[in-house]
């Protein structure tokens, strides 16, 4: 079946502009994650959605970052007034539910965001 | 705090040889899951292998196997008969049972040489 889909694949924008990144999880997956991966670094947790529960936003680095998940499916990560340090690959992942070995995360290809 | 440490930022191996990537973690949990993910230049994170902490038997997936030492909190990945397509970043990840938080290591960049 279809995997996690992210769009756009690449985004170049000027400092100060707002950007929206989209994630379409695997059908039936109730859990959705956003991560940020700076060049040559590991994955930095941003936000987690699980079903209808309140999201865990503890990883969002500033109030310029926000995310929503509509209808328990597609999610949008919004970065307002972008700054150069926001340049990174933004990865989305989904899973069937709470982390288990038989319910691993499945990742999208990511969006490479470049702030000029 | 729960942490995952990958002490080898970069490694290389000759094609057809065997290589072992190290991963250690720190937790007070007794039940948890461990994963190795591969990230080739295409960027997509691909699950390589998974291990449940309560299982003593080491997981194996074709050319990939792990050496899970629970007491030592070590979870190394062995790649046998290395292939050029194994060239990628490899991330070790840990998640406590019943939670959703994954803790990732900083990765090991593996290059397979022809």
Backbone of each chain as ProteinMPNN parsed JSONL, in Angstrom:
{"seq_chain_A": "XXXXXXXXXXXXXXXXXXXXXXXXXXXXXXXXXXXXXXXXXXXXXXXXXXXXXXXXXXXXXXXXXXXXXXXXXXXXXXXXXXXXXXXXXXXXXXXXXXXXXXXXXXXXXXXXXXXX", "coords_chain_A": {"N_chain_A": [[0.825, -1.204, 0.0], [0.223, 2.405, -0.049], [2.777, 4.556, 1.138], [3.966, 6.831, 3.702], [3.342, 10.082, 2.777], [4.896, 13.081, 1.853], [4.819, 16.568, 1.257], [5.903, 19.827, 0.121], [8.632, 18.239, -1.689], [10.988, 19.622, -1.715], [11.665, 22.885, -0.499], [12.255, 26.216, -0.987], [12.661, 29.303, 0.447], [12.306, 32.771, 1.33], [13.804, 34.43, 4.088], [11.704, 35.232, 6.785], [9.307, 34.687, 5.587], [6.251, 32.722, 5.664], [5.827, 29.162, 5.913], [4.294, 26.102, 4.835], [4.166, 22.722, 5.528], [3.347, 19.511, 4.423], [1.877, 16.422, 5.455], [0.865, 13.203, 4.702], [-0.331, 10.512, 6.206], [0.072, 6.889, 6.474], [-2.776, 5.061, 5.575], [-5.099, 4.432, 8.112], [-3.3, 4.568, 10.164], [-2.996, 5.778, 13.376], [-1.271, 7.301, 14.835], [0.911, 10.067, 14.515], [3.896, 11.683, 13.713], [6.148, 14.442, 13.828], [9.413, 15.326, 12.896], [12.552, 17.044, 13.095], [15.46, 17.332, 11.172], [18.531, 18.448, 11.229], [21.384, 19.34, 9.195], [23.478, 16.593, 8.928], [22.831, 15.707, 11.449], [21.029, 14.001, 14.121], [17.612, 12.929, 14.671], [15.266, 15.285, 15.686], [12.672, 15.471, 17.855], [9.504, 16.913, 17.261], [6.581, 17.153, 17.367], [3.666, 15.266, 18.289], [0.852, 13.396, 17.336], [-1.992, 11.601, 18.361], [-4.679, 9.837, 17.526], [-7.687, 11.201, 18.698], [-6.682, 12.53, 20.814], [-5.158, 15.203, 22.753], [-2.456, 16.832, 21.179], [1.072, 16.172, 21.652], [3.084, 18.726, 22.1], [5.569, 19.254, 22.941], [8.094, 19.315, 21.785], [8.288, 21.389, 19.992], [10.197, 24.07, 18.827], [9.8, 26.848, 19.097], [7.292, 29.473, 19.364], [6.774, 30.07, 16.806], [6.381, 27.847, 15.409], [3.876, 25.551, 14.507], [1.361, 22.995, 14.407], [-1.141, 21.029, 12.887], [-3.685, 18.538, 12.72], [-5.957, 17.333, 10.627], [-9.103, 15.791, 10.747], [-8.034, 13.48, 11.736], [-6.161, 12.541, 9.982], [-4.455, 13.809, 7.517], [-1.688, 15.968, 8.125], [-0.446, 19.244, 8.871], [2.44, 21.115, 9.111], [3.344, 24.215, 10.215], [5.463, 26.942, 9.774], [6.098, 30.046, 10.911], [7.257, 33.289, 9.925], [9.916, 32.612, 8.979], [13.298, 31.676, 9.785], [16.852, 31.57, 9.231], [17.977, 29.49, 10.684], [15.998, 27.645, 10.665], [16.318, 26.06, 8.539], [16.408, 22.834, 7.35], [15.804, 19.268, 7.174], [12.543, 18.151, 7.27], [10.888, 15.614, 8.727], [8.227, 13.329, 8.546], [6.379, 10.86, 10.267], [4.424, 7.891, 10.681], [2.431, 5.633, 12.654], [0.762, 2.593, 13.703], [-0.166, 2.847, 16.27], [0.448, 3.261, 19.727], [3.895, 3.033, 20.494], [5.36, 0.043, 19.614], [7.171, -2.996, 19.065], [6.097, -4.357, 16.938], [4.717, -2.419, 15.721], [6.104, -0.335, 14.277], [7.474, 2.946, 13.511], [6.776, 4.46, 10.397], [8.336, 6.201, 7.886], [8.14, 9.238, 5.932], [9.532, 10.714, 2.91], [10.488, 13.148, 3.578], [10.743, 16.768, 3.796], [12.859, 19.043, 2.412], [13.838, 21.981, 3.676], [14.889, 25.147, 2.856], [16.122, 28.182, 3.876], [16.617, 31.332, 2.685]], "CA_chain_A": [[0.0, 0.0, 0.0], [0.942, 3.67, -0.112], [3.513, 4.903, 2.333], [3.785, 8.189, 4.186], [3.617, 11.026, 1.705], [5.171, 14.435, 2.295], [4.98, 17.564, 0.199], [6.696, 19.523, -1.061], [9.872, 17.522, -1.454], [11.947, 20.675, -1.421], [11.065, 24.206, -0.408], [13.195, 27.308, -0.788], [11.901, 30.506, 0.71], [13.075, 33.868, 1.901], [13.677, 34.684, 5.522], [10.548, 36.037, 7.153], [8.083, 34.149, 4.988], [5.638, 31.552, 6.313], [5.799, 27.953, 5.08], [3.453, 24.992, 5.286], [4.641, 21.412, 5.103], [2.202, 18.61, 4.516], [2.153, 14.993, 5.649], [-0.277, 12.317, 4.541], [0.159, 9.253, 6.797], [-0.458, 5.627, 5.963], [-4.173, 4.912, 5.931], [-5.336, 3.612, 9.294], [-2.342, 4.883, 11.225], [-3.567, 6.794, 14.254], [-0.198, 8.117, 15.407], [1.661, 10.833, 13.52], [5.021, 12.386, 14.325], [7.006, 15.343, 13.048], [10.787, 15.459, 13.371], [13.434, 17.937, 12.332], [16.812, 16.777, 11.048], [19.494, 19.411, 10.702], [22.412, 18.697, 8.379], [24.416, 15.727, 9.629], [22.412, 15.464, 12.83], [19.978, 13.026, 14.349], [16.234, 13.392, 14.572], [14.764, 16.078, 16.804], [11.216, 15.348, 17.96], [8.783, 18.189, 17.274], [5.199, 17.063, 17.823], [3.058, 13.94, 18.146], [-0.598, 13.31, 17.35], [-2.52, 10.246, 18.523], [-6.131, 9.813, 17.48], [-8.361, 12.445, 19.064], [-6.06, 13.096, 22.019], [-4.41, 16.446, 22.577], [-1.101, 16.532, 20.704], [2.234, 16.487, 22.472], [3.801, 19.777, 21.375], [6.71, 19.611, 23.783], [9.318, 19.465, 21.02], [8.28, 22.558, 19.107], [11.282, 24.922, 19.325], [9.347, 28.209, 19.395], [5.877, 29.673, 19.028], [6.623, 30.245, 15.353], [6.057, 26.521, 14.887], [2.593, 24.994, 14.909], [0.953, 21.877, 13.563], [-2.498, 20.543, 13.093], [-4.024, 17.296, 12.028], [-7.386, 17.428, 10.338], [-9.819, 14.548, 10.52], [-7.226, 12.344, 12.145], [-5.362, 12.019, 8.873], [-3.416, 14.703, 7.009], [-1.157, 16.943, 9.063], [0.302, 20.364, 8.316], [3.376, 21.804, 10.005], [3.483, 25.596, 9.756], [6.53, 27.734, 10.382], [5.855, 31.456, 10.605], [8.41, 34.201, 9.98], [11.047, 31.681, 8.947], [14.648, 32.161, 10.019], [17.831, 30.698, 8.578], [18.206, 28.282, 11.479], [14.924, 26.685, 10.418], [16.728, 25.224, 7.407], [16.574, 21.448, 7.798], [14.853, 18.318, 6.599], [11.439, 17.893, 8.18], [10.42, 14.259, 8.483], [6.969, 12.911, 9.141], [6.263, 9.416, 10.431], [3.16, 7.441, 11.253], [2.411, 4.259, 13.14], [-0.587, 2.129, 14.01], [-0.577, 3.348, 17.577], [1.543, 3.393, 20.68], [5.101, 2.371, 20.034], [5.617, -1.368, 19.892], [8.089, -3.539, 18.056], [5.342, -4.748, 15.747], [4.058, -1.22, 15.206], [7.158, 0.675, 14.184], [7.204, 4.145, 12.732], [7.076, 4.472, 8.976], [8.702, 7.582, 7.575], [8.078, 9.792, 4.594], [10.819, 11.098, 2.325], [10.91, 14.413, 4.153], [10.773, 18.026, 3.052], [14.078, 19.815, 2.665], [13.506, 23.403, 3.739], [16.052, 26.035, 2.789], [15.761, 29.579, 4.102], [17.659, 32.187, 2.116]], "C_chain_A": [[0.848, 1.237, 0.0], [1.621, 3.927, 1.224], [3.148, 6.284, 2.803], [4.21, 9.146, 3.076], [3.81, 12.426, 2.263], [5.324, 15.353, 1.096], [5.166, 18.947, 0.81], [7.948, 18.734, -0.696], [10.982, 18.491, -1.062], [11.229, 22.009, -1.394], [12.166, 25.214, -0.125], [12.375, 28.572, -0.603], [12.796, 31.568, 1.351], [12.817, 33.994, 3.397], [12.49, 35.6, 5.781], [9.231, 35.556, 6.582], [7.542, 33.004, 5.835], [5.682, 30.371, 5.351], [4.872, 26.926, 5.702], [3.986, 23.698, 4.697], [3.526, 20.41, 5.378], [2.657, 17.172, 4.685], [0.853, 14.213, 5.535], [0.156, 10.934, 5.044], [-0.414, 8.03, 6.089], [-1.893, 5.485, 6.471], [-4.337, 3.979, 7.132], [-4.375, 3.856, 10.434], [-2.884, 6.028, 12.073], [-2.503, 7.734, 14.821], [0.592, 8.796, 14.3], [2.692, 11.686, 14.239], [5.634, 13.356, 13.315], [8.375, 15.408, 13.739], [11.512, 16.486, 12.514], [14.83, 17.323, 12.333], [17.703, 17.828, 10.413], [20.64, 18.651, 10.039], [23.371, 17.884, 9.247], [24.047, 15.392, 11.057], [21.375, 14.356, 12.91], [18.608, 13.665, 14.244], [15.82, 14.101, 15.854], [13.249, 16.008, 16.797], [10.572, 16.725, 18.026], [7.405, 18.051, 17.917], [4.652, 15.678, 17.499], [1.545, 14.06, 18.246], [-0.992, 11.847, 17.523], [-4.031, 10.329, 18.577], [-6.726, 11.182, 17.78], [-7.769, 13.102, 20.31], [-5.355, 14.4, 21.705], [-2.988, 16.111, 22.143], [-0.045, 16.876, 21.741], [3.097, 17.466, 21.685], [5.137, 20.118, 22.038], [8.005, 19.824, 23.007], [9.37, 20.677, 20.11], [9.263, 23.603, 19.65], [10.869, 26.342, 19.667], [7.885, 28.337, 18.996], [5.687, 30.002, 17.554], [6.203, 28.928, 14.685], [4.688, 26.085, 15.4], [2.252, 23.847, 13.972], [-0.483, 21.535, 13.882], [-2.695, 19.273, 12.29], [-5.532, 17.278, 11.855], [-7.983, 16.049, 10.095], [-9.02, 13.307, 10.885], [-6.352, 11.77, 11.049], [-4.237, 12.982, 8.521], [-2.995, 15.709, 8.076], [-0.391, 18.029, 8.324], [1.17, 20.967, 9.405], [3.605, 23.199, 9.422], [4.607, 26.274, 10.518], [6.308, 29.173, 9.943], [7.163, 32.243, 10.718], [9.709, 33.395, 10.004], [12.373, 32.397, 9.151], [15.622, 31.143, 9.443], [18.077, 29.419, 9.379], [17.078, 27.263, 11.355], [15.269, 25.75, 9.252], [17.074, 23.821, 7.914], [15.695, 20.556, 6.939], [13.794, 18.036, 7.659], [10.822, 16.545, 7.792], [9.108, 14.014, 9.219], [6.965, 11.39, 9.225], [4.883, 9.084, 10.972], [3.299, 6.01, 11.735], [0.988, 3.898, 13.53], [-1.081, 2.67, 15.343], [0.631, 3.522, 18.458], [2.711, 2.523, 20.251], [5.181, 0.929, 20.532], [6.523, -1.886, 18.787], [7.343, -3.92, 16.792], [4.532, -3.599, 15.174], [5.087, -0.1, 15.091], [6.691, 1.912, 13.431], [7.586, 3.906, 11.27], [7.252, 5.933, 8.571], [8.405, 7.955, 6.133], [9.467, 10.176, 4.113], [11.323, 12.436, 2.846], [10.75, 15.586, 3.205], [12.06, 18.735, 3.42], [13.735, 21.285, 2.565], [14.781, 24.223, 3.774], [15.578, 27.47, 2.904], [16.91, 30.467, 3.629], [17.849, 33.461, 2.939]], "O_chain_A": [[2.074, 1.145, 0.044], [1.113, 3.567, 2.286], [2.147, 6.854, 2.369], [5.299, 9.026, 2.515], [2.995, 12.906, 3.051], [5.878, 14.975, 0.063], [4.649, 19.22, 1.894], [8.274, 18.585, 0.481], [11.801, 18.206, -0.189], [10.3, 22.241, -2.166], [12.912, 25.087, 0.846], [11.495, 28.872, -1.409], [13.889, 31.281, 1.84], [11.727, 33.692, 3.883], [12.295, 36.603, 5.095], [8.162, 35.964, 7.036], [8.269, 32.394, 6.62], [5.589, 30.542, 4.135], [4.687, 26.88, 6.918], [4.225, 23.607, 3.493], [2.859, 20.453, 6.412], [3.677, 16.755, 4.137], [-0.136, 14.532, 6.195], [0.933, 10.255, 4.373], [-1.276, 8.143, 5.217], [-2.184, 5.753, 7.637], [-3.784, 2.879, 7.159], [-4.607, 3.4, 11.554], [-3.191, 7.105, 11.563], [-2.82, 8.847, 15.241], [0.905, 8.185, 13.278], [2.394, 12.328, 15.247], [5.631, 13.11, 12.108], [8.484, 15.526, 14.959], [11.137, 16.756, 11.373], [15.316, 16.854, 13.362], [17.639, 18.068, 9.208], [20.838, 17.463, 10.294], [23.992, 18.407, 10.173], [24.865, 14.849, 11.8], [20.908, 13.844, 11.892], [18.466, 14.798, 13.785], [16.0, 13.585, 16.957], [12.61, 16.438, 15.836], [11.036, 17.601, 18.758], [7.094, 18.74, 18.889], [5.107, 15.01, 16.57], [1.021, 14.739, 19.129], [-0.4, 10.961, 16.907], [-4.601, 10.826, 19.547], [-6.326, 12.19, 17.197], [-8.289, 14.104, 20.8], [-5.0, 14.676, 20.559], [-2.378, 15.192, 22.69], [-0.238, 17.747, 22.589], [3.762, 17.083, 20.722], [5.753, 21.139, 21.733], [8.929, 20.455, 23.523], [10.411, 20.956, 19.514], [9.17, 23.981, 20.818], [11.543, 26.988, 20.469], [7.312, 27.441, 18.376], [4.558, 30.193, 17.103], [5.734, 28.913, 13.547], [4.383, 26.233, 16.583], [2.797, 23.749, 12.872], [-0.964, 21.73, 14.999], [-1.979, 18.984, 11.331], [-6.282, 17.214, 12.829], [-7.439, 15.246, 9.337], [-9.3, 12.212, 10.395], [-5.856, 10.649, 11.163], [-3.183, 12.97, 9.159], [-3.82, 16.231, 8.826], [0.232, 17.778, 7.292], [0.688, 21.289, 10.491], [4.013, 23.337, 8.268], [4.691, 26.191, 11.743], [6.329, 29.481, 8.751], [8.049, 31.901, 11.502], [10.497, 33.496, 10.945], [12.553, 33.548, 8.753], [15.258, 29.993, 9.198], [18.358, 28.372, 8.796], [17.181, 26.15, 11.873], [14.574, 24.761, 9.02], [17.922, 23.652, 8.79], [14.943, 21.031, 6.088], [14.116, 17.72, 8.805], [10.309, 16.368, 6.687], [8.92, 14.438, 10.359], [7.494, 10.714, 8.342], [4.253, 9.903, 11.641], [4.172, 5.269, 11.284], [0.124, 4.764, 13.669], [-2.274, 2.919, 15.519], [1.709, 3.887, 17.991], [2.535, 1.427, 19.719], [5.078, 0.659, 21.729], [6.626, -1.289, 17.716], [7.889, -3.819, 15.693], [3.748, -3.789, 14.244], [4.957, 0.947, 15.725], [5.637, 1.908, 12.794], [8.578, 3.244, 10.962], [6.417, 6.783, 8.879], [8.414, 7.111, 5.237], [10.456, 9.986, 4.821], [12.464, 12.814, 2.583], [10.637, 15.425, 1.99], [12.323, 18.998, 4.594], [13.382, 21.778, 1.494], [15.646, 24.012, 4.624], [14.736, 27.921, 2.127], [18.035, 30.359, 4.117], [18.689, 34.295, 2.601]]}, "seq_chain_B": "XXXXXXXXXXXXXXXXXXXXXXXXXXXXXXXXXXXXXXXXXXXXXXXXXXXXXXXXXXXXXXXXXXXXXXXXXXXXXXXXXXXXXXXXXXXXXXXXXXXXXXXXXXXXXXXXXX", "coords_chain_B": {"N_chain_B": [[17.482, 10.78, 32.568], [16.569, 9.523, 29.387], [18.723, 8.244, 27.021], [20.377, 7.761, 23.85], [23.265, 6.52, 22.469], [25.49, 6.719, 19.844], [28.569, 5.939, 19.078], [30.223, 6.026, 16.922], [30.793, 8.138, 14.487], [31.375, 7.937, 11.762], [31.928, 5.259, 9.469], [33.623, 2.823, 7.461], [33.556, 0.144, 5.104], [34.708, -2.662, 3.296], [33.238, -3.905, 0.343], [31.346, -6.877, 0.612], [32.472, -7.552, 3.025], [32.192, -7.74, 6.657], [30.573, -5.633, 9.005], [30.243, -3.882, 12.086], [28.049, -1.865, 13.856], [27.877, 0.287, 16.584], [25.746, 0.798, 19.455], [24.595, 2.269, 22.333], [22.475, 2.642, 25.197], [20.593, 4.421, 27.643], [18.517, 3.796, 30.286], [15.929, 3.417, 32.735], [13.861, 1.829, 32.446], [12.245, -1.369, 32.177], [10.981, -2.741, 30.199], [11.027, -2.365, 26.789], [11.582, -1.178, 23.432], [13.783, -1.608, 20.705], [15.322, -0.253, 17.824], [16.823, -0.3, 14.587], [17.331, 2.026, 12.096], [17.731, 2.829, 8.67], [19.041, 5.386, 6.642], [19.302, 6.26, 3.533], [20.885, 8.29, 0.927], [18.598, 9.199, -0.336], [16.97, 10.073, 1.614], [14.732, 8.866, 2.884], [13.751, 7.244, 5.829], [14.331, 3.969, 6.679], [13.132, 1.068, 8.133], [15.273, -1.258, 9.546], [15.748, -3.349, 11.393], [14.344, -4.782, 14.37], [13.959, -5.067, 17.93], [12.683, -6.626, 20.81], [12.822, -5.885, 24.202], [12.324, -7.822, 26.142], [12.791, -10.178, 24.946], [15.217, -12.567, 24.692], [16.531, -13.653, 22.57], [18.52, -12.748, 19.85], [17.578, -10.505, 17.277], [17.226, -11.138, 13.776], [17.546, -10.282, 10.381], [17.826, -11.313, 7.402], [20.793, -10.278, 6.024], [21.312, -8.723, 8.156], [21.856, -8.426, 11.595], [21.477, -8.346, 15.174], [23.293, -7.653, 18.193], [22.192, -7.943, 21.177], [22.573, -6.832, 24.317], [21.255, -6.795, 27.224], [21.853, -6.234, 29.92], [24.154, -4.759, 29.726], [23.168, -2.696, 28.318], [23.339, -2.455, 25.526], [23.213, -2.426, 21.98], [24.073, -3.51, 19.26], [24.554, -3.41, 15.705], [25.044, -5.748, 13.19], [26.256, -6.058, 9.979], [26.387, -8.266, 7.47], [28.272, -9.504, 4.661], [28.525, -7.041, 3.181], [26.98, -4.656, 1.037], [27.03, -2.381, -1.773], [24.718, -0.899, -1.757], [24.167, -0.661, 0.9], [25.275, 1.578, 1.839], [24.745, 4.366, 3.787], [23.176, 6.492, 6.298], [22.936, 5.285, 9.574], [20.634, 4.867, 12.111], [20.133, 4.33, 15.509], [17.425, 3.557, 17.615], [15.267, 4.007, 20.438], [12.47, 3.062, 22.387], [10.298, 3.311, 25.115], [8.129, 0.775, 26.326], [4.654, 1.023, 25.659], [4.604, 3.729, 25.319], [4.978, 6.64, 23.217], [7.15, 8.019, 22.548], [10.087, 8.237, 20.786], [13.531, 7.844, 21.053], [16.283, 8.904, 19.4], [19.575, 8.036, 18.287], [22.557, 9.858, 17.28], [23.44, 8.932, 14.91], [25.295, 6.889, 12.552], [27.433, 7.196, 9.912], [27.735, 5.131, 7.266], [29.891, 3.855, 4.869], [30.151, 1.863, 2.089], [32.691, 0.354, 0.406], [33.769, -0.203, -2.915]], "CA_chain_B": [[17.036, 11.011, 31.187], [16.84, 8.406, 28.485], [19.6, 8.673, 25.932], [20.915, 6.764, 22.937], [24.588, 6.971, 22.047], [26.186, 6.03, 18.76], [29.9, 6.521, 19.274], [30.984, 6.003, 15.67], [30.147, 9.05, 13.532], [31.577, 7.445, 10.393], [32.627, 3.992, 9.31], [33.664, 2.313, 6.105], [33.774, -1.301, 5.025], [34.847, -3.16, 1.934], [32.147, -4.731, -0.157], [31.364, -8.301, 0.97], [32.971, -7.735, 4.38], [31.233, -7.571, 7.753], [30.799, -4.434, 9.813], [29.376, -3.772, 13.266], [27.784, -0.501, 14.31], [27.571, 0.211, 18.011], [24.692, 1.636, 20.016], [24.3, 2.048, 23.746], [21.353, 3.458, 25.631], [20.482, 4.556, 29.091], [17.131, 3.841, 30.707], [15.579, 2.663, 33.93], [12.734, 0.995, 32.072], [12.564, -2.78, 32.019], [10.429, -3.221, 28.94], [11.171, -1.324, 25.779], [11.863, -1.675, 22.084], [14.952, -1.023, 20.063], [15.229, -0.301, 16.371], [17.824, 0.302, 13.713], [16.816, 2.59, 10.869], [18.718, 3.193, 7.658], [18.64, 6.552, 5.863], [20.172, 6.465, 2.372], [20.849, 9.681, 0.432], [17.236, 9.558, -0.736], [16.386, 10.679, 2.828], [13.7, 8.114, 3.582], [14.166, 6.368, 6.916], [13.829, 2.619, 6.422], [13.348, 0.177, 9.268], [16.167, -2.369, 9.222], [15.578, -4.459, 12.311], [13.733, -4.383, 15.63], [14.199, -6.001, 19.033], [11.925, -6.389, 22.031], [13.777, -6.05, 25.309], [12.058, -9.012, 26.946], [13.212, -11.343, 24.185], [16.662, -12.728, 24.803], [17.093, -14.037, 21.285], [18.868, -11.62, 19.004], [16.825, -10.425, 16.033], [17.972, -11.303, 12.52], [16.816, -10.018, 9.141], [18.72, -11.571, 6.263], [22.208, -9.995, 6.304], [21.383, -7.831, 9.313], [21.579, -9.055, 12.88], [21.851, -7.502, 16.3], [23.817, -8.245, 19.418], [21.475, -7.231, 22.223], [23.084, -7.14, 25.648], [20.375, -5.954, 28.035], [22.525, -5.788, 31.142], [25.127, -3.731, 29.325], [22.41, -1.684, 27.577], [24.034, -2.341, 24.253], [22.374, -2.923, 20.881], [24.883, -3.281, 18.068], [24.044, -3.926, 14.429], [26.043, -6.379, 12.339], [25.879, -6.197, 8.573], [27.24, -9.268, 6.833], [28.307, -9.452, 3.19], [28.127, -5.656, 2.889], [26.725, -4.318, -0.357], [27.121, -0.934, -2.033], [23.432, -0.309, -1.378], [24.09, -0.472, 2.352], [25.797, 2.916, 2.141], [23.651, 5.154, 4.353], [23.236, 6.801, 7.731], [22.213, 4.303, 10.371], [20.199, 5.42, 13.386], [19.619, 3.462, 16.549], [16.319, 4.225, 18.298], [14.761, 3.346, 21.639], [11.188, 3.569, 22.863], [9.758, 2.514, 26.228], [6.87, 0.118, 26.033], [3.454, 1.746, 26.041], [4.725, 5.173, 25.062], [5.116, 6.966, 21.804], [8.372, 8.791, 22.365], [11.265, 7.571, 20.28], [14.774, 8.571, 21.238], [17.213, 8.498, 18.35], [20.979, 8.403, 18.373], [22.994, 10.864, 16.303], [23.681, 8.273, 13.634], [26.613, 6.48, 12.043], [27.464, 7.222, 8.446], [28.455, 3.957, 6.776], [30.217, 3.856, 3.45], [30.629, 0.58, 1.602], [33.661, 0.627, -0.655], [33.856, -1.228, -3.953]], "C_chain_B": [[17.42, 9.8, 30.328], [17.645, 8.92, 27.31], [20.019, 7.476, 25.086], [22.229, 7.315, 22.396], [25.126, 6.081, 20.933], [27.569, 6.673, 18.671], [30.741, 6.576, 18.008], [30.318, 6.921, 14.659], [30.251, 8.536, 12.093], [32.3, 6.115, 10.418], [32.658, 3.641, 7.828], [33.987, 0.828, 6.144], [33.898, -1.682, 3.565], [33.627, -4.006, 1.582], [32.407, -6.195, 0.178], [31.919, -8.57, 2.376], [31.84, -7.518, 5.388], [31.589, -6.346, 8.574], [29.804, -4.416, 10.967], [29.279, -2.33, 13.713], [27.327, -0.561, 15.766], [26.469, 1.176, 18.417], [24.553, 1.283, 21.494], [23.188, 3.003, 24.156], [21.294, 3.461, 27.145], [19.013, 4.695, 29.45], [16.973, 3.075, 32.0], [14.374, 1.761, 33.667], [13.19, -0.465, 31.948], [12.055, -3.334, 30.692], [10.437, -2.09, 27.914], [11.492, -1.997, 24.45], [13.038, -0.9, 21.516], [14.854, -1.232, 18.563], [16.531, 0.207, 15.749], [17.109, 0.749, 12.446], [17.989, 2.953, 9.967], [18.186, 4.392, 6.891], [19.629, 6.752, 4.726], [20.085, 7.916, 1.905], [19.464, 10.128, -0.027], [16.436, 10.147, 0.411], [15.379, 9.813, 3.564], [14.302, 7.198, 4.634], [13.501, 5.001, 6.713], [14.145, 1.757, 7.624], [14.194, -1.01, 8.827], [15.863, -3.576, 10.084], [15.035, -3.932, 13.635], [13.956, -5.475, 16.683], [13.323, -5.616, 20.21], [12.804, -6.744, 23.217], [13.552, -7.324, 26.1], [12.4, -10.301, 26.202], [14.733, -11.446, 24.234], [17.307, -13.049, 23.46], [17.341, -12.806, 20.435], [18.089, -11.668, 17.695], [17.756, -10.549, 14.826], [17.042, -11.031, 11.352], [17.808, -10.139, 7.995], [20.175, -11.265, 6.652], [22.403, -9.132, 7.564], [21.046, -8.617, 10.586], [22.027, -8.11, 13.99], [22.488, -8.338, 17.386], [23.241, -7.417, 20.56], [21.981, -7.723, 23.569], [22.337, -6.247, 26.636], [21.073, -5.402, 29.269], [23.508, -4.654, 30.841], [24.457, -2.578, 28.596], [23.109, -1.372, 26.261], [23.214, -3.023, 23.164], [23.118, -2.662, 19.574], [24.276, -3.968, 16.85], [25.194, -4.501, 13.632], [25.483, -6.532, 10.936], [26.886, -7.15, 7.937], [27.186, -9.098, 5.319], [27.853, -8.066, 2.705], [28.001, -5.408, 1.387], [26.767, -2.798, -0.533], [25.836, -0.217, -1.608], [23.246, -0.139, 0.122], [24.653, 0.884, 2.768], [24.659, 3.824, 2.568], [24.041, 5.631, 5.744], [22.412, 5.755, 8.454], [21.913, 4.91, 11.737], [19.683, 4.3, 14.289], [18.513, 4.232, 17.283], [15.772, 3.351, 19.415], [13.395, 3.92, 21.958], [10.685, 2.696, 24.0], [8.406, 1.935, 25.832], [5.693, 0.975, 26.485], [3.521, 3.239, 25.86], [4.811, 5.409, 23.555], [6.413, 7.707, 21.521], [9.509, 7.886, 21.887], [12.471, 8.456, 20.574], [15.78, 8.013, 20.24], [18.642, 8.872, 18.72], [21.328, 9.397, 17.27], [23.413, 10.252, 14.974], [25.123, 7.907, 13.376], [26.537, 6.473, 10.533], [28.343, 6.071, 7.969], [28.67, 4.078, 5.281], [30.768, 2.487, 3.08], [31.47, 0.84, 0.367], [33.738, -0.53, -1.642], [35.259, -1.82, -4.042]], "O_chain_B": [[18.452, 9.161, 30.534], [17.284, 9.916, 26.683], [20.014, 6.334, 25.546], [22.286, 8.449, 21.921], [25.202, 4.86, 21.067], [27.706, 7.816, 18.236], [31.849, 7.112, 18.019], [29.35, 6.509, 14.02], [29.318, 8.689, 11.305], [33.163, 5.868, 11.261], [31.827, 4.103, 7.046], [34.605, 0.328, 7.084], [33.257, -1.083, 2.701], [33.073, -4.719, 2.419], [33.527, -6.691, 0.048], [31.843, -9.699, 2.863], [30.714, -7.17, 5.035], [32.763, -6.06, 8.809], [28.67, -4.877, 10.835], [30.289, -1.657, 13.923], [26.48, -1.38, 16.123], [26.284, 2.228, 17.806], [24.41, 0.112, 21.845], [22.989, 4.045, 23.531], [21.873, 2.61, 27.819], [18.337, 5.607, 28.973], [17.774, 2.197, 32.324], [13.926, 1.027, 34.549], [14.352, -0.751, 31.658], [12.625, -4.273, 30.137], [9.914, -1.002, 28.16], [11.65, -3.215, 24.367], [13.249, 0.278, 21.805], [14.365, -2.26, 18.095], [17.234, 1.036, 16.327], [16.387, -0.019, 11.809], [19.069, 3.327, 10.424], [17.01, 4.422, 6.526], [20.686, 7.35, 4.927], [19.288, 8.689, 2.439], [19.197, 11.328, -0.096], [15.339, 10.666, 0.202], [15.181, 10.0, 4.765], [15.251, 6.463, 4.36], [12.281, 4.896, 6.594], [15.286, 1.715, 8.085], [13.868, -1.685, 7.851], [15.735, -4.693, 9.582], [15.245, -2.769, 13.979], [14.119, -6.65, 16.355], [13.223, -4.443, 20.57], [13.454, -7.789, 23.226], [14.499, -7.861, 26.676], [12.308, -11.39, 26.767], [15.441, -10.511, 23.859], [18.481, -12.755, 23.239], [16.481, -11.933, 20.316], [17.953, -12.724, 17.078], [18.91, -10.123, 14.86], [15.898, -11.487, 11.331], [18.527, -9.196, 7.666], [20.727, -11.934, 7.525], [23.532, -8.857, 7.971], [20.074, -9.37, 10.631], [22.835, -7.206, 13.779], [22.267, -9.544, 17.493], [23.736, -6.333, 20.87], [21.829, -8.896, 23.91], [22.72, -5.099, 26.864], [20.899, -4.234, 29.619], [23.655, -3.716, 31.624], [25.11, -1.582, 28.286], [23.418, -0.226, 25.933], [22.599, -4.064, 23.395], [22.82, -1.7, 18.867], [23.578, -4.976, 16.965], [26.204, -3.832, 13.418], [24.39, -7.061, 10.734], [28.082, -6.865, 7.878], [26.196, -8.618, 4.767], [26.914, -7.949, 1.918], [28.804, -5.886, 0.586], [26.57, -2.038, 0.415], [25.872, 0.928, -1.157], [22.268, 0.464, 0.563], [24.518, 1.287, 3.923], [23.712, 4.036, 1.81], [25.072, 5.244, 6.294], [21.328, 5.382, 8.007], [22.807, 5.4, 12.428], [18.902, 3.446, 13.87], [18.657, 5.428, 17.541], [15.809, 2.123, 19.344], [13.175, 5.123, 21.819], [10.648, 1.472, 23.871], [7.644, 2.553, 25.089], [5.728, 1.579, 27.558], [2.58, 3.948, 26.217], [4.724, 4.481, 22.75], [6.729, 7.988, 20.366], [9.835, 6.888, 22.531], [12.429, 9.668, 20.367], [16.086, 6.82, 20.236], [18.887, 9.885, 19.375], [20.49, 9.732, 16.432], [23.708, 10.972, 14.02], [26.048, 8.525, 13.903], [25.674, 5.82, 9.947], [29.544, 6.041, 8.235], [27.743, 4.37, 4.526], [31.73, 2.009, 3.681], [31.018, 1.465, -0.592], [33.769, -1.695, -1.246], [35.507, -2.7, -4.867]]}, "name": "protein", "num_of_chains": 2, "seq": "XXXXXXXXXXXXXXXXXXXXXXXXXXXXXXXXXXXXXXXXXXXXXXXXXXXXXXXXXXXXXXXXXXXXXXXXXXXXXXXXXXXXXXXXXXXXXXXXXXXXXXXXXXXXXXXXXXXXXXXXXXXXXXXXXXXXXXXXXXXXXXXXXXXXXXXXXXXXXXXXXXXXXXXXXXXXXXXXXXXXXXXXXXXXXXXXXXXXXXXXXXXXXXXXXXXXXXXXXXXXXXXXXXXXXX"}
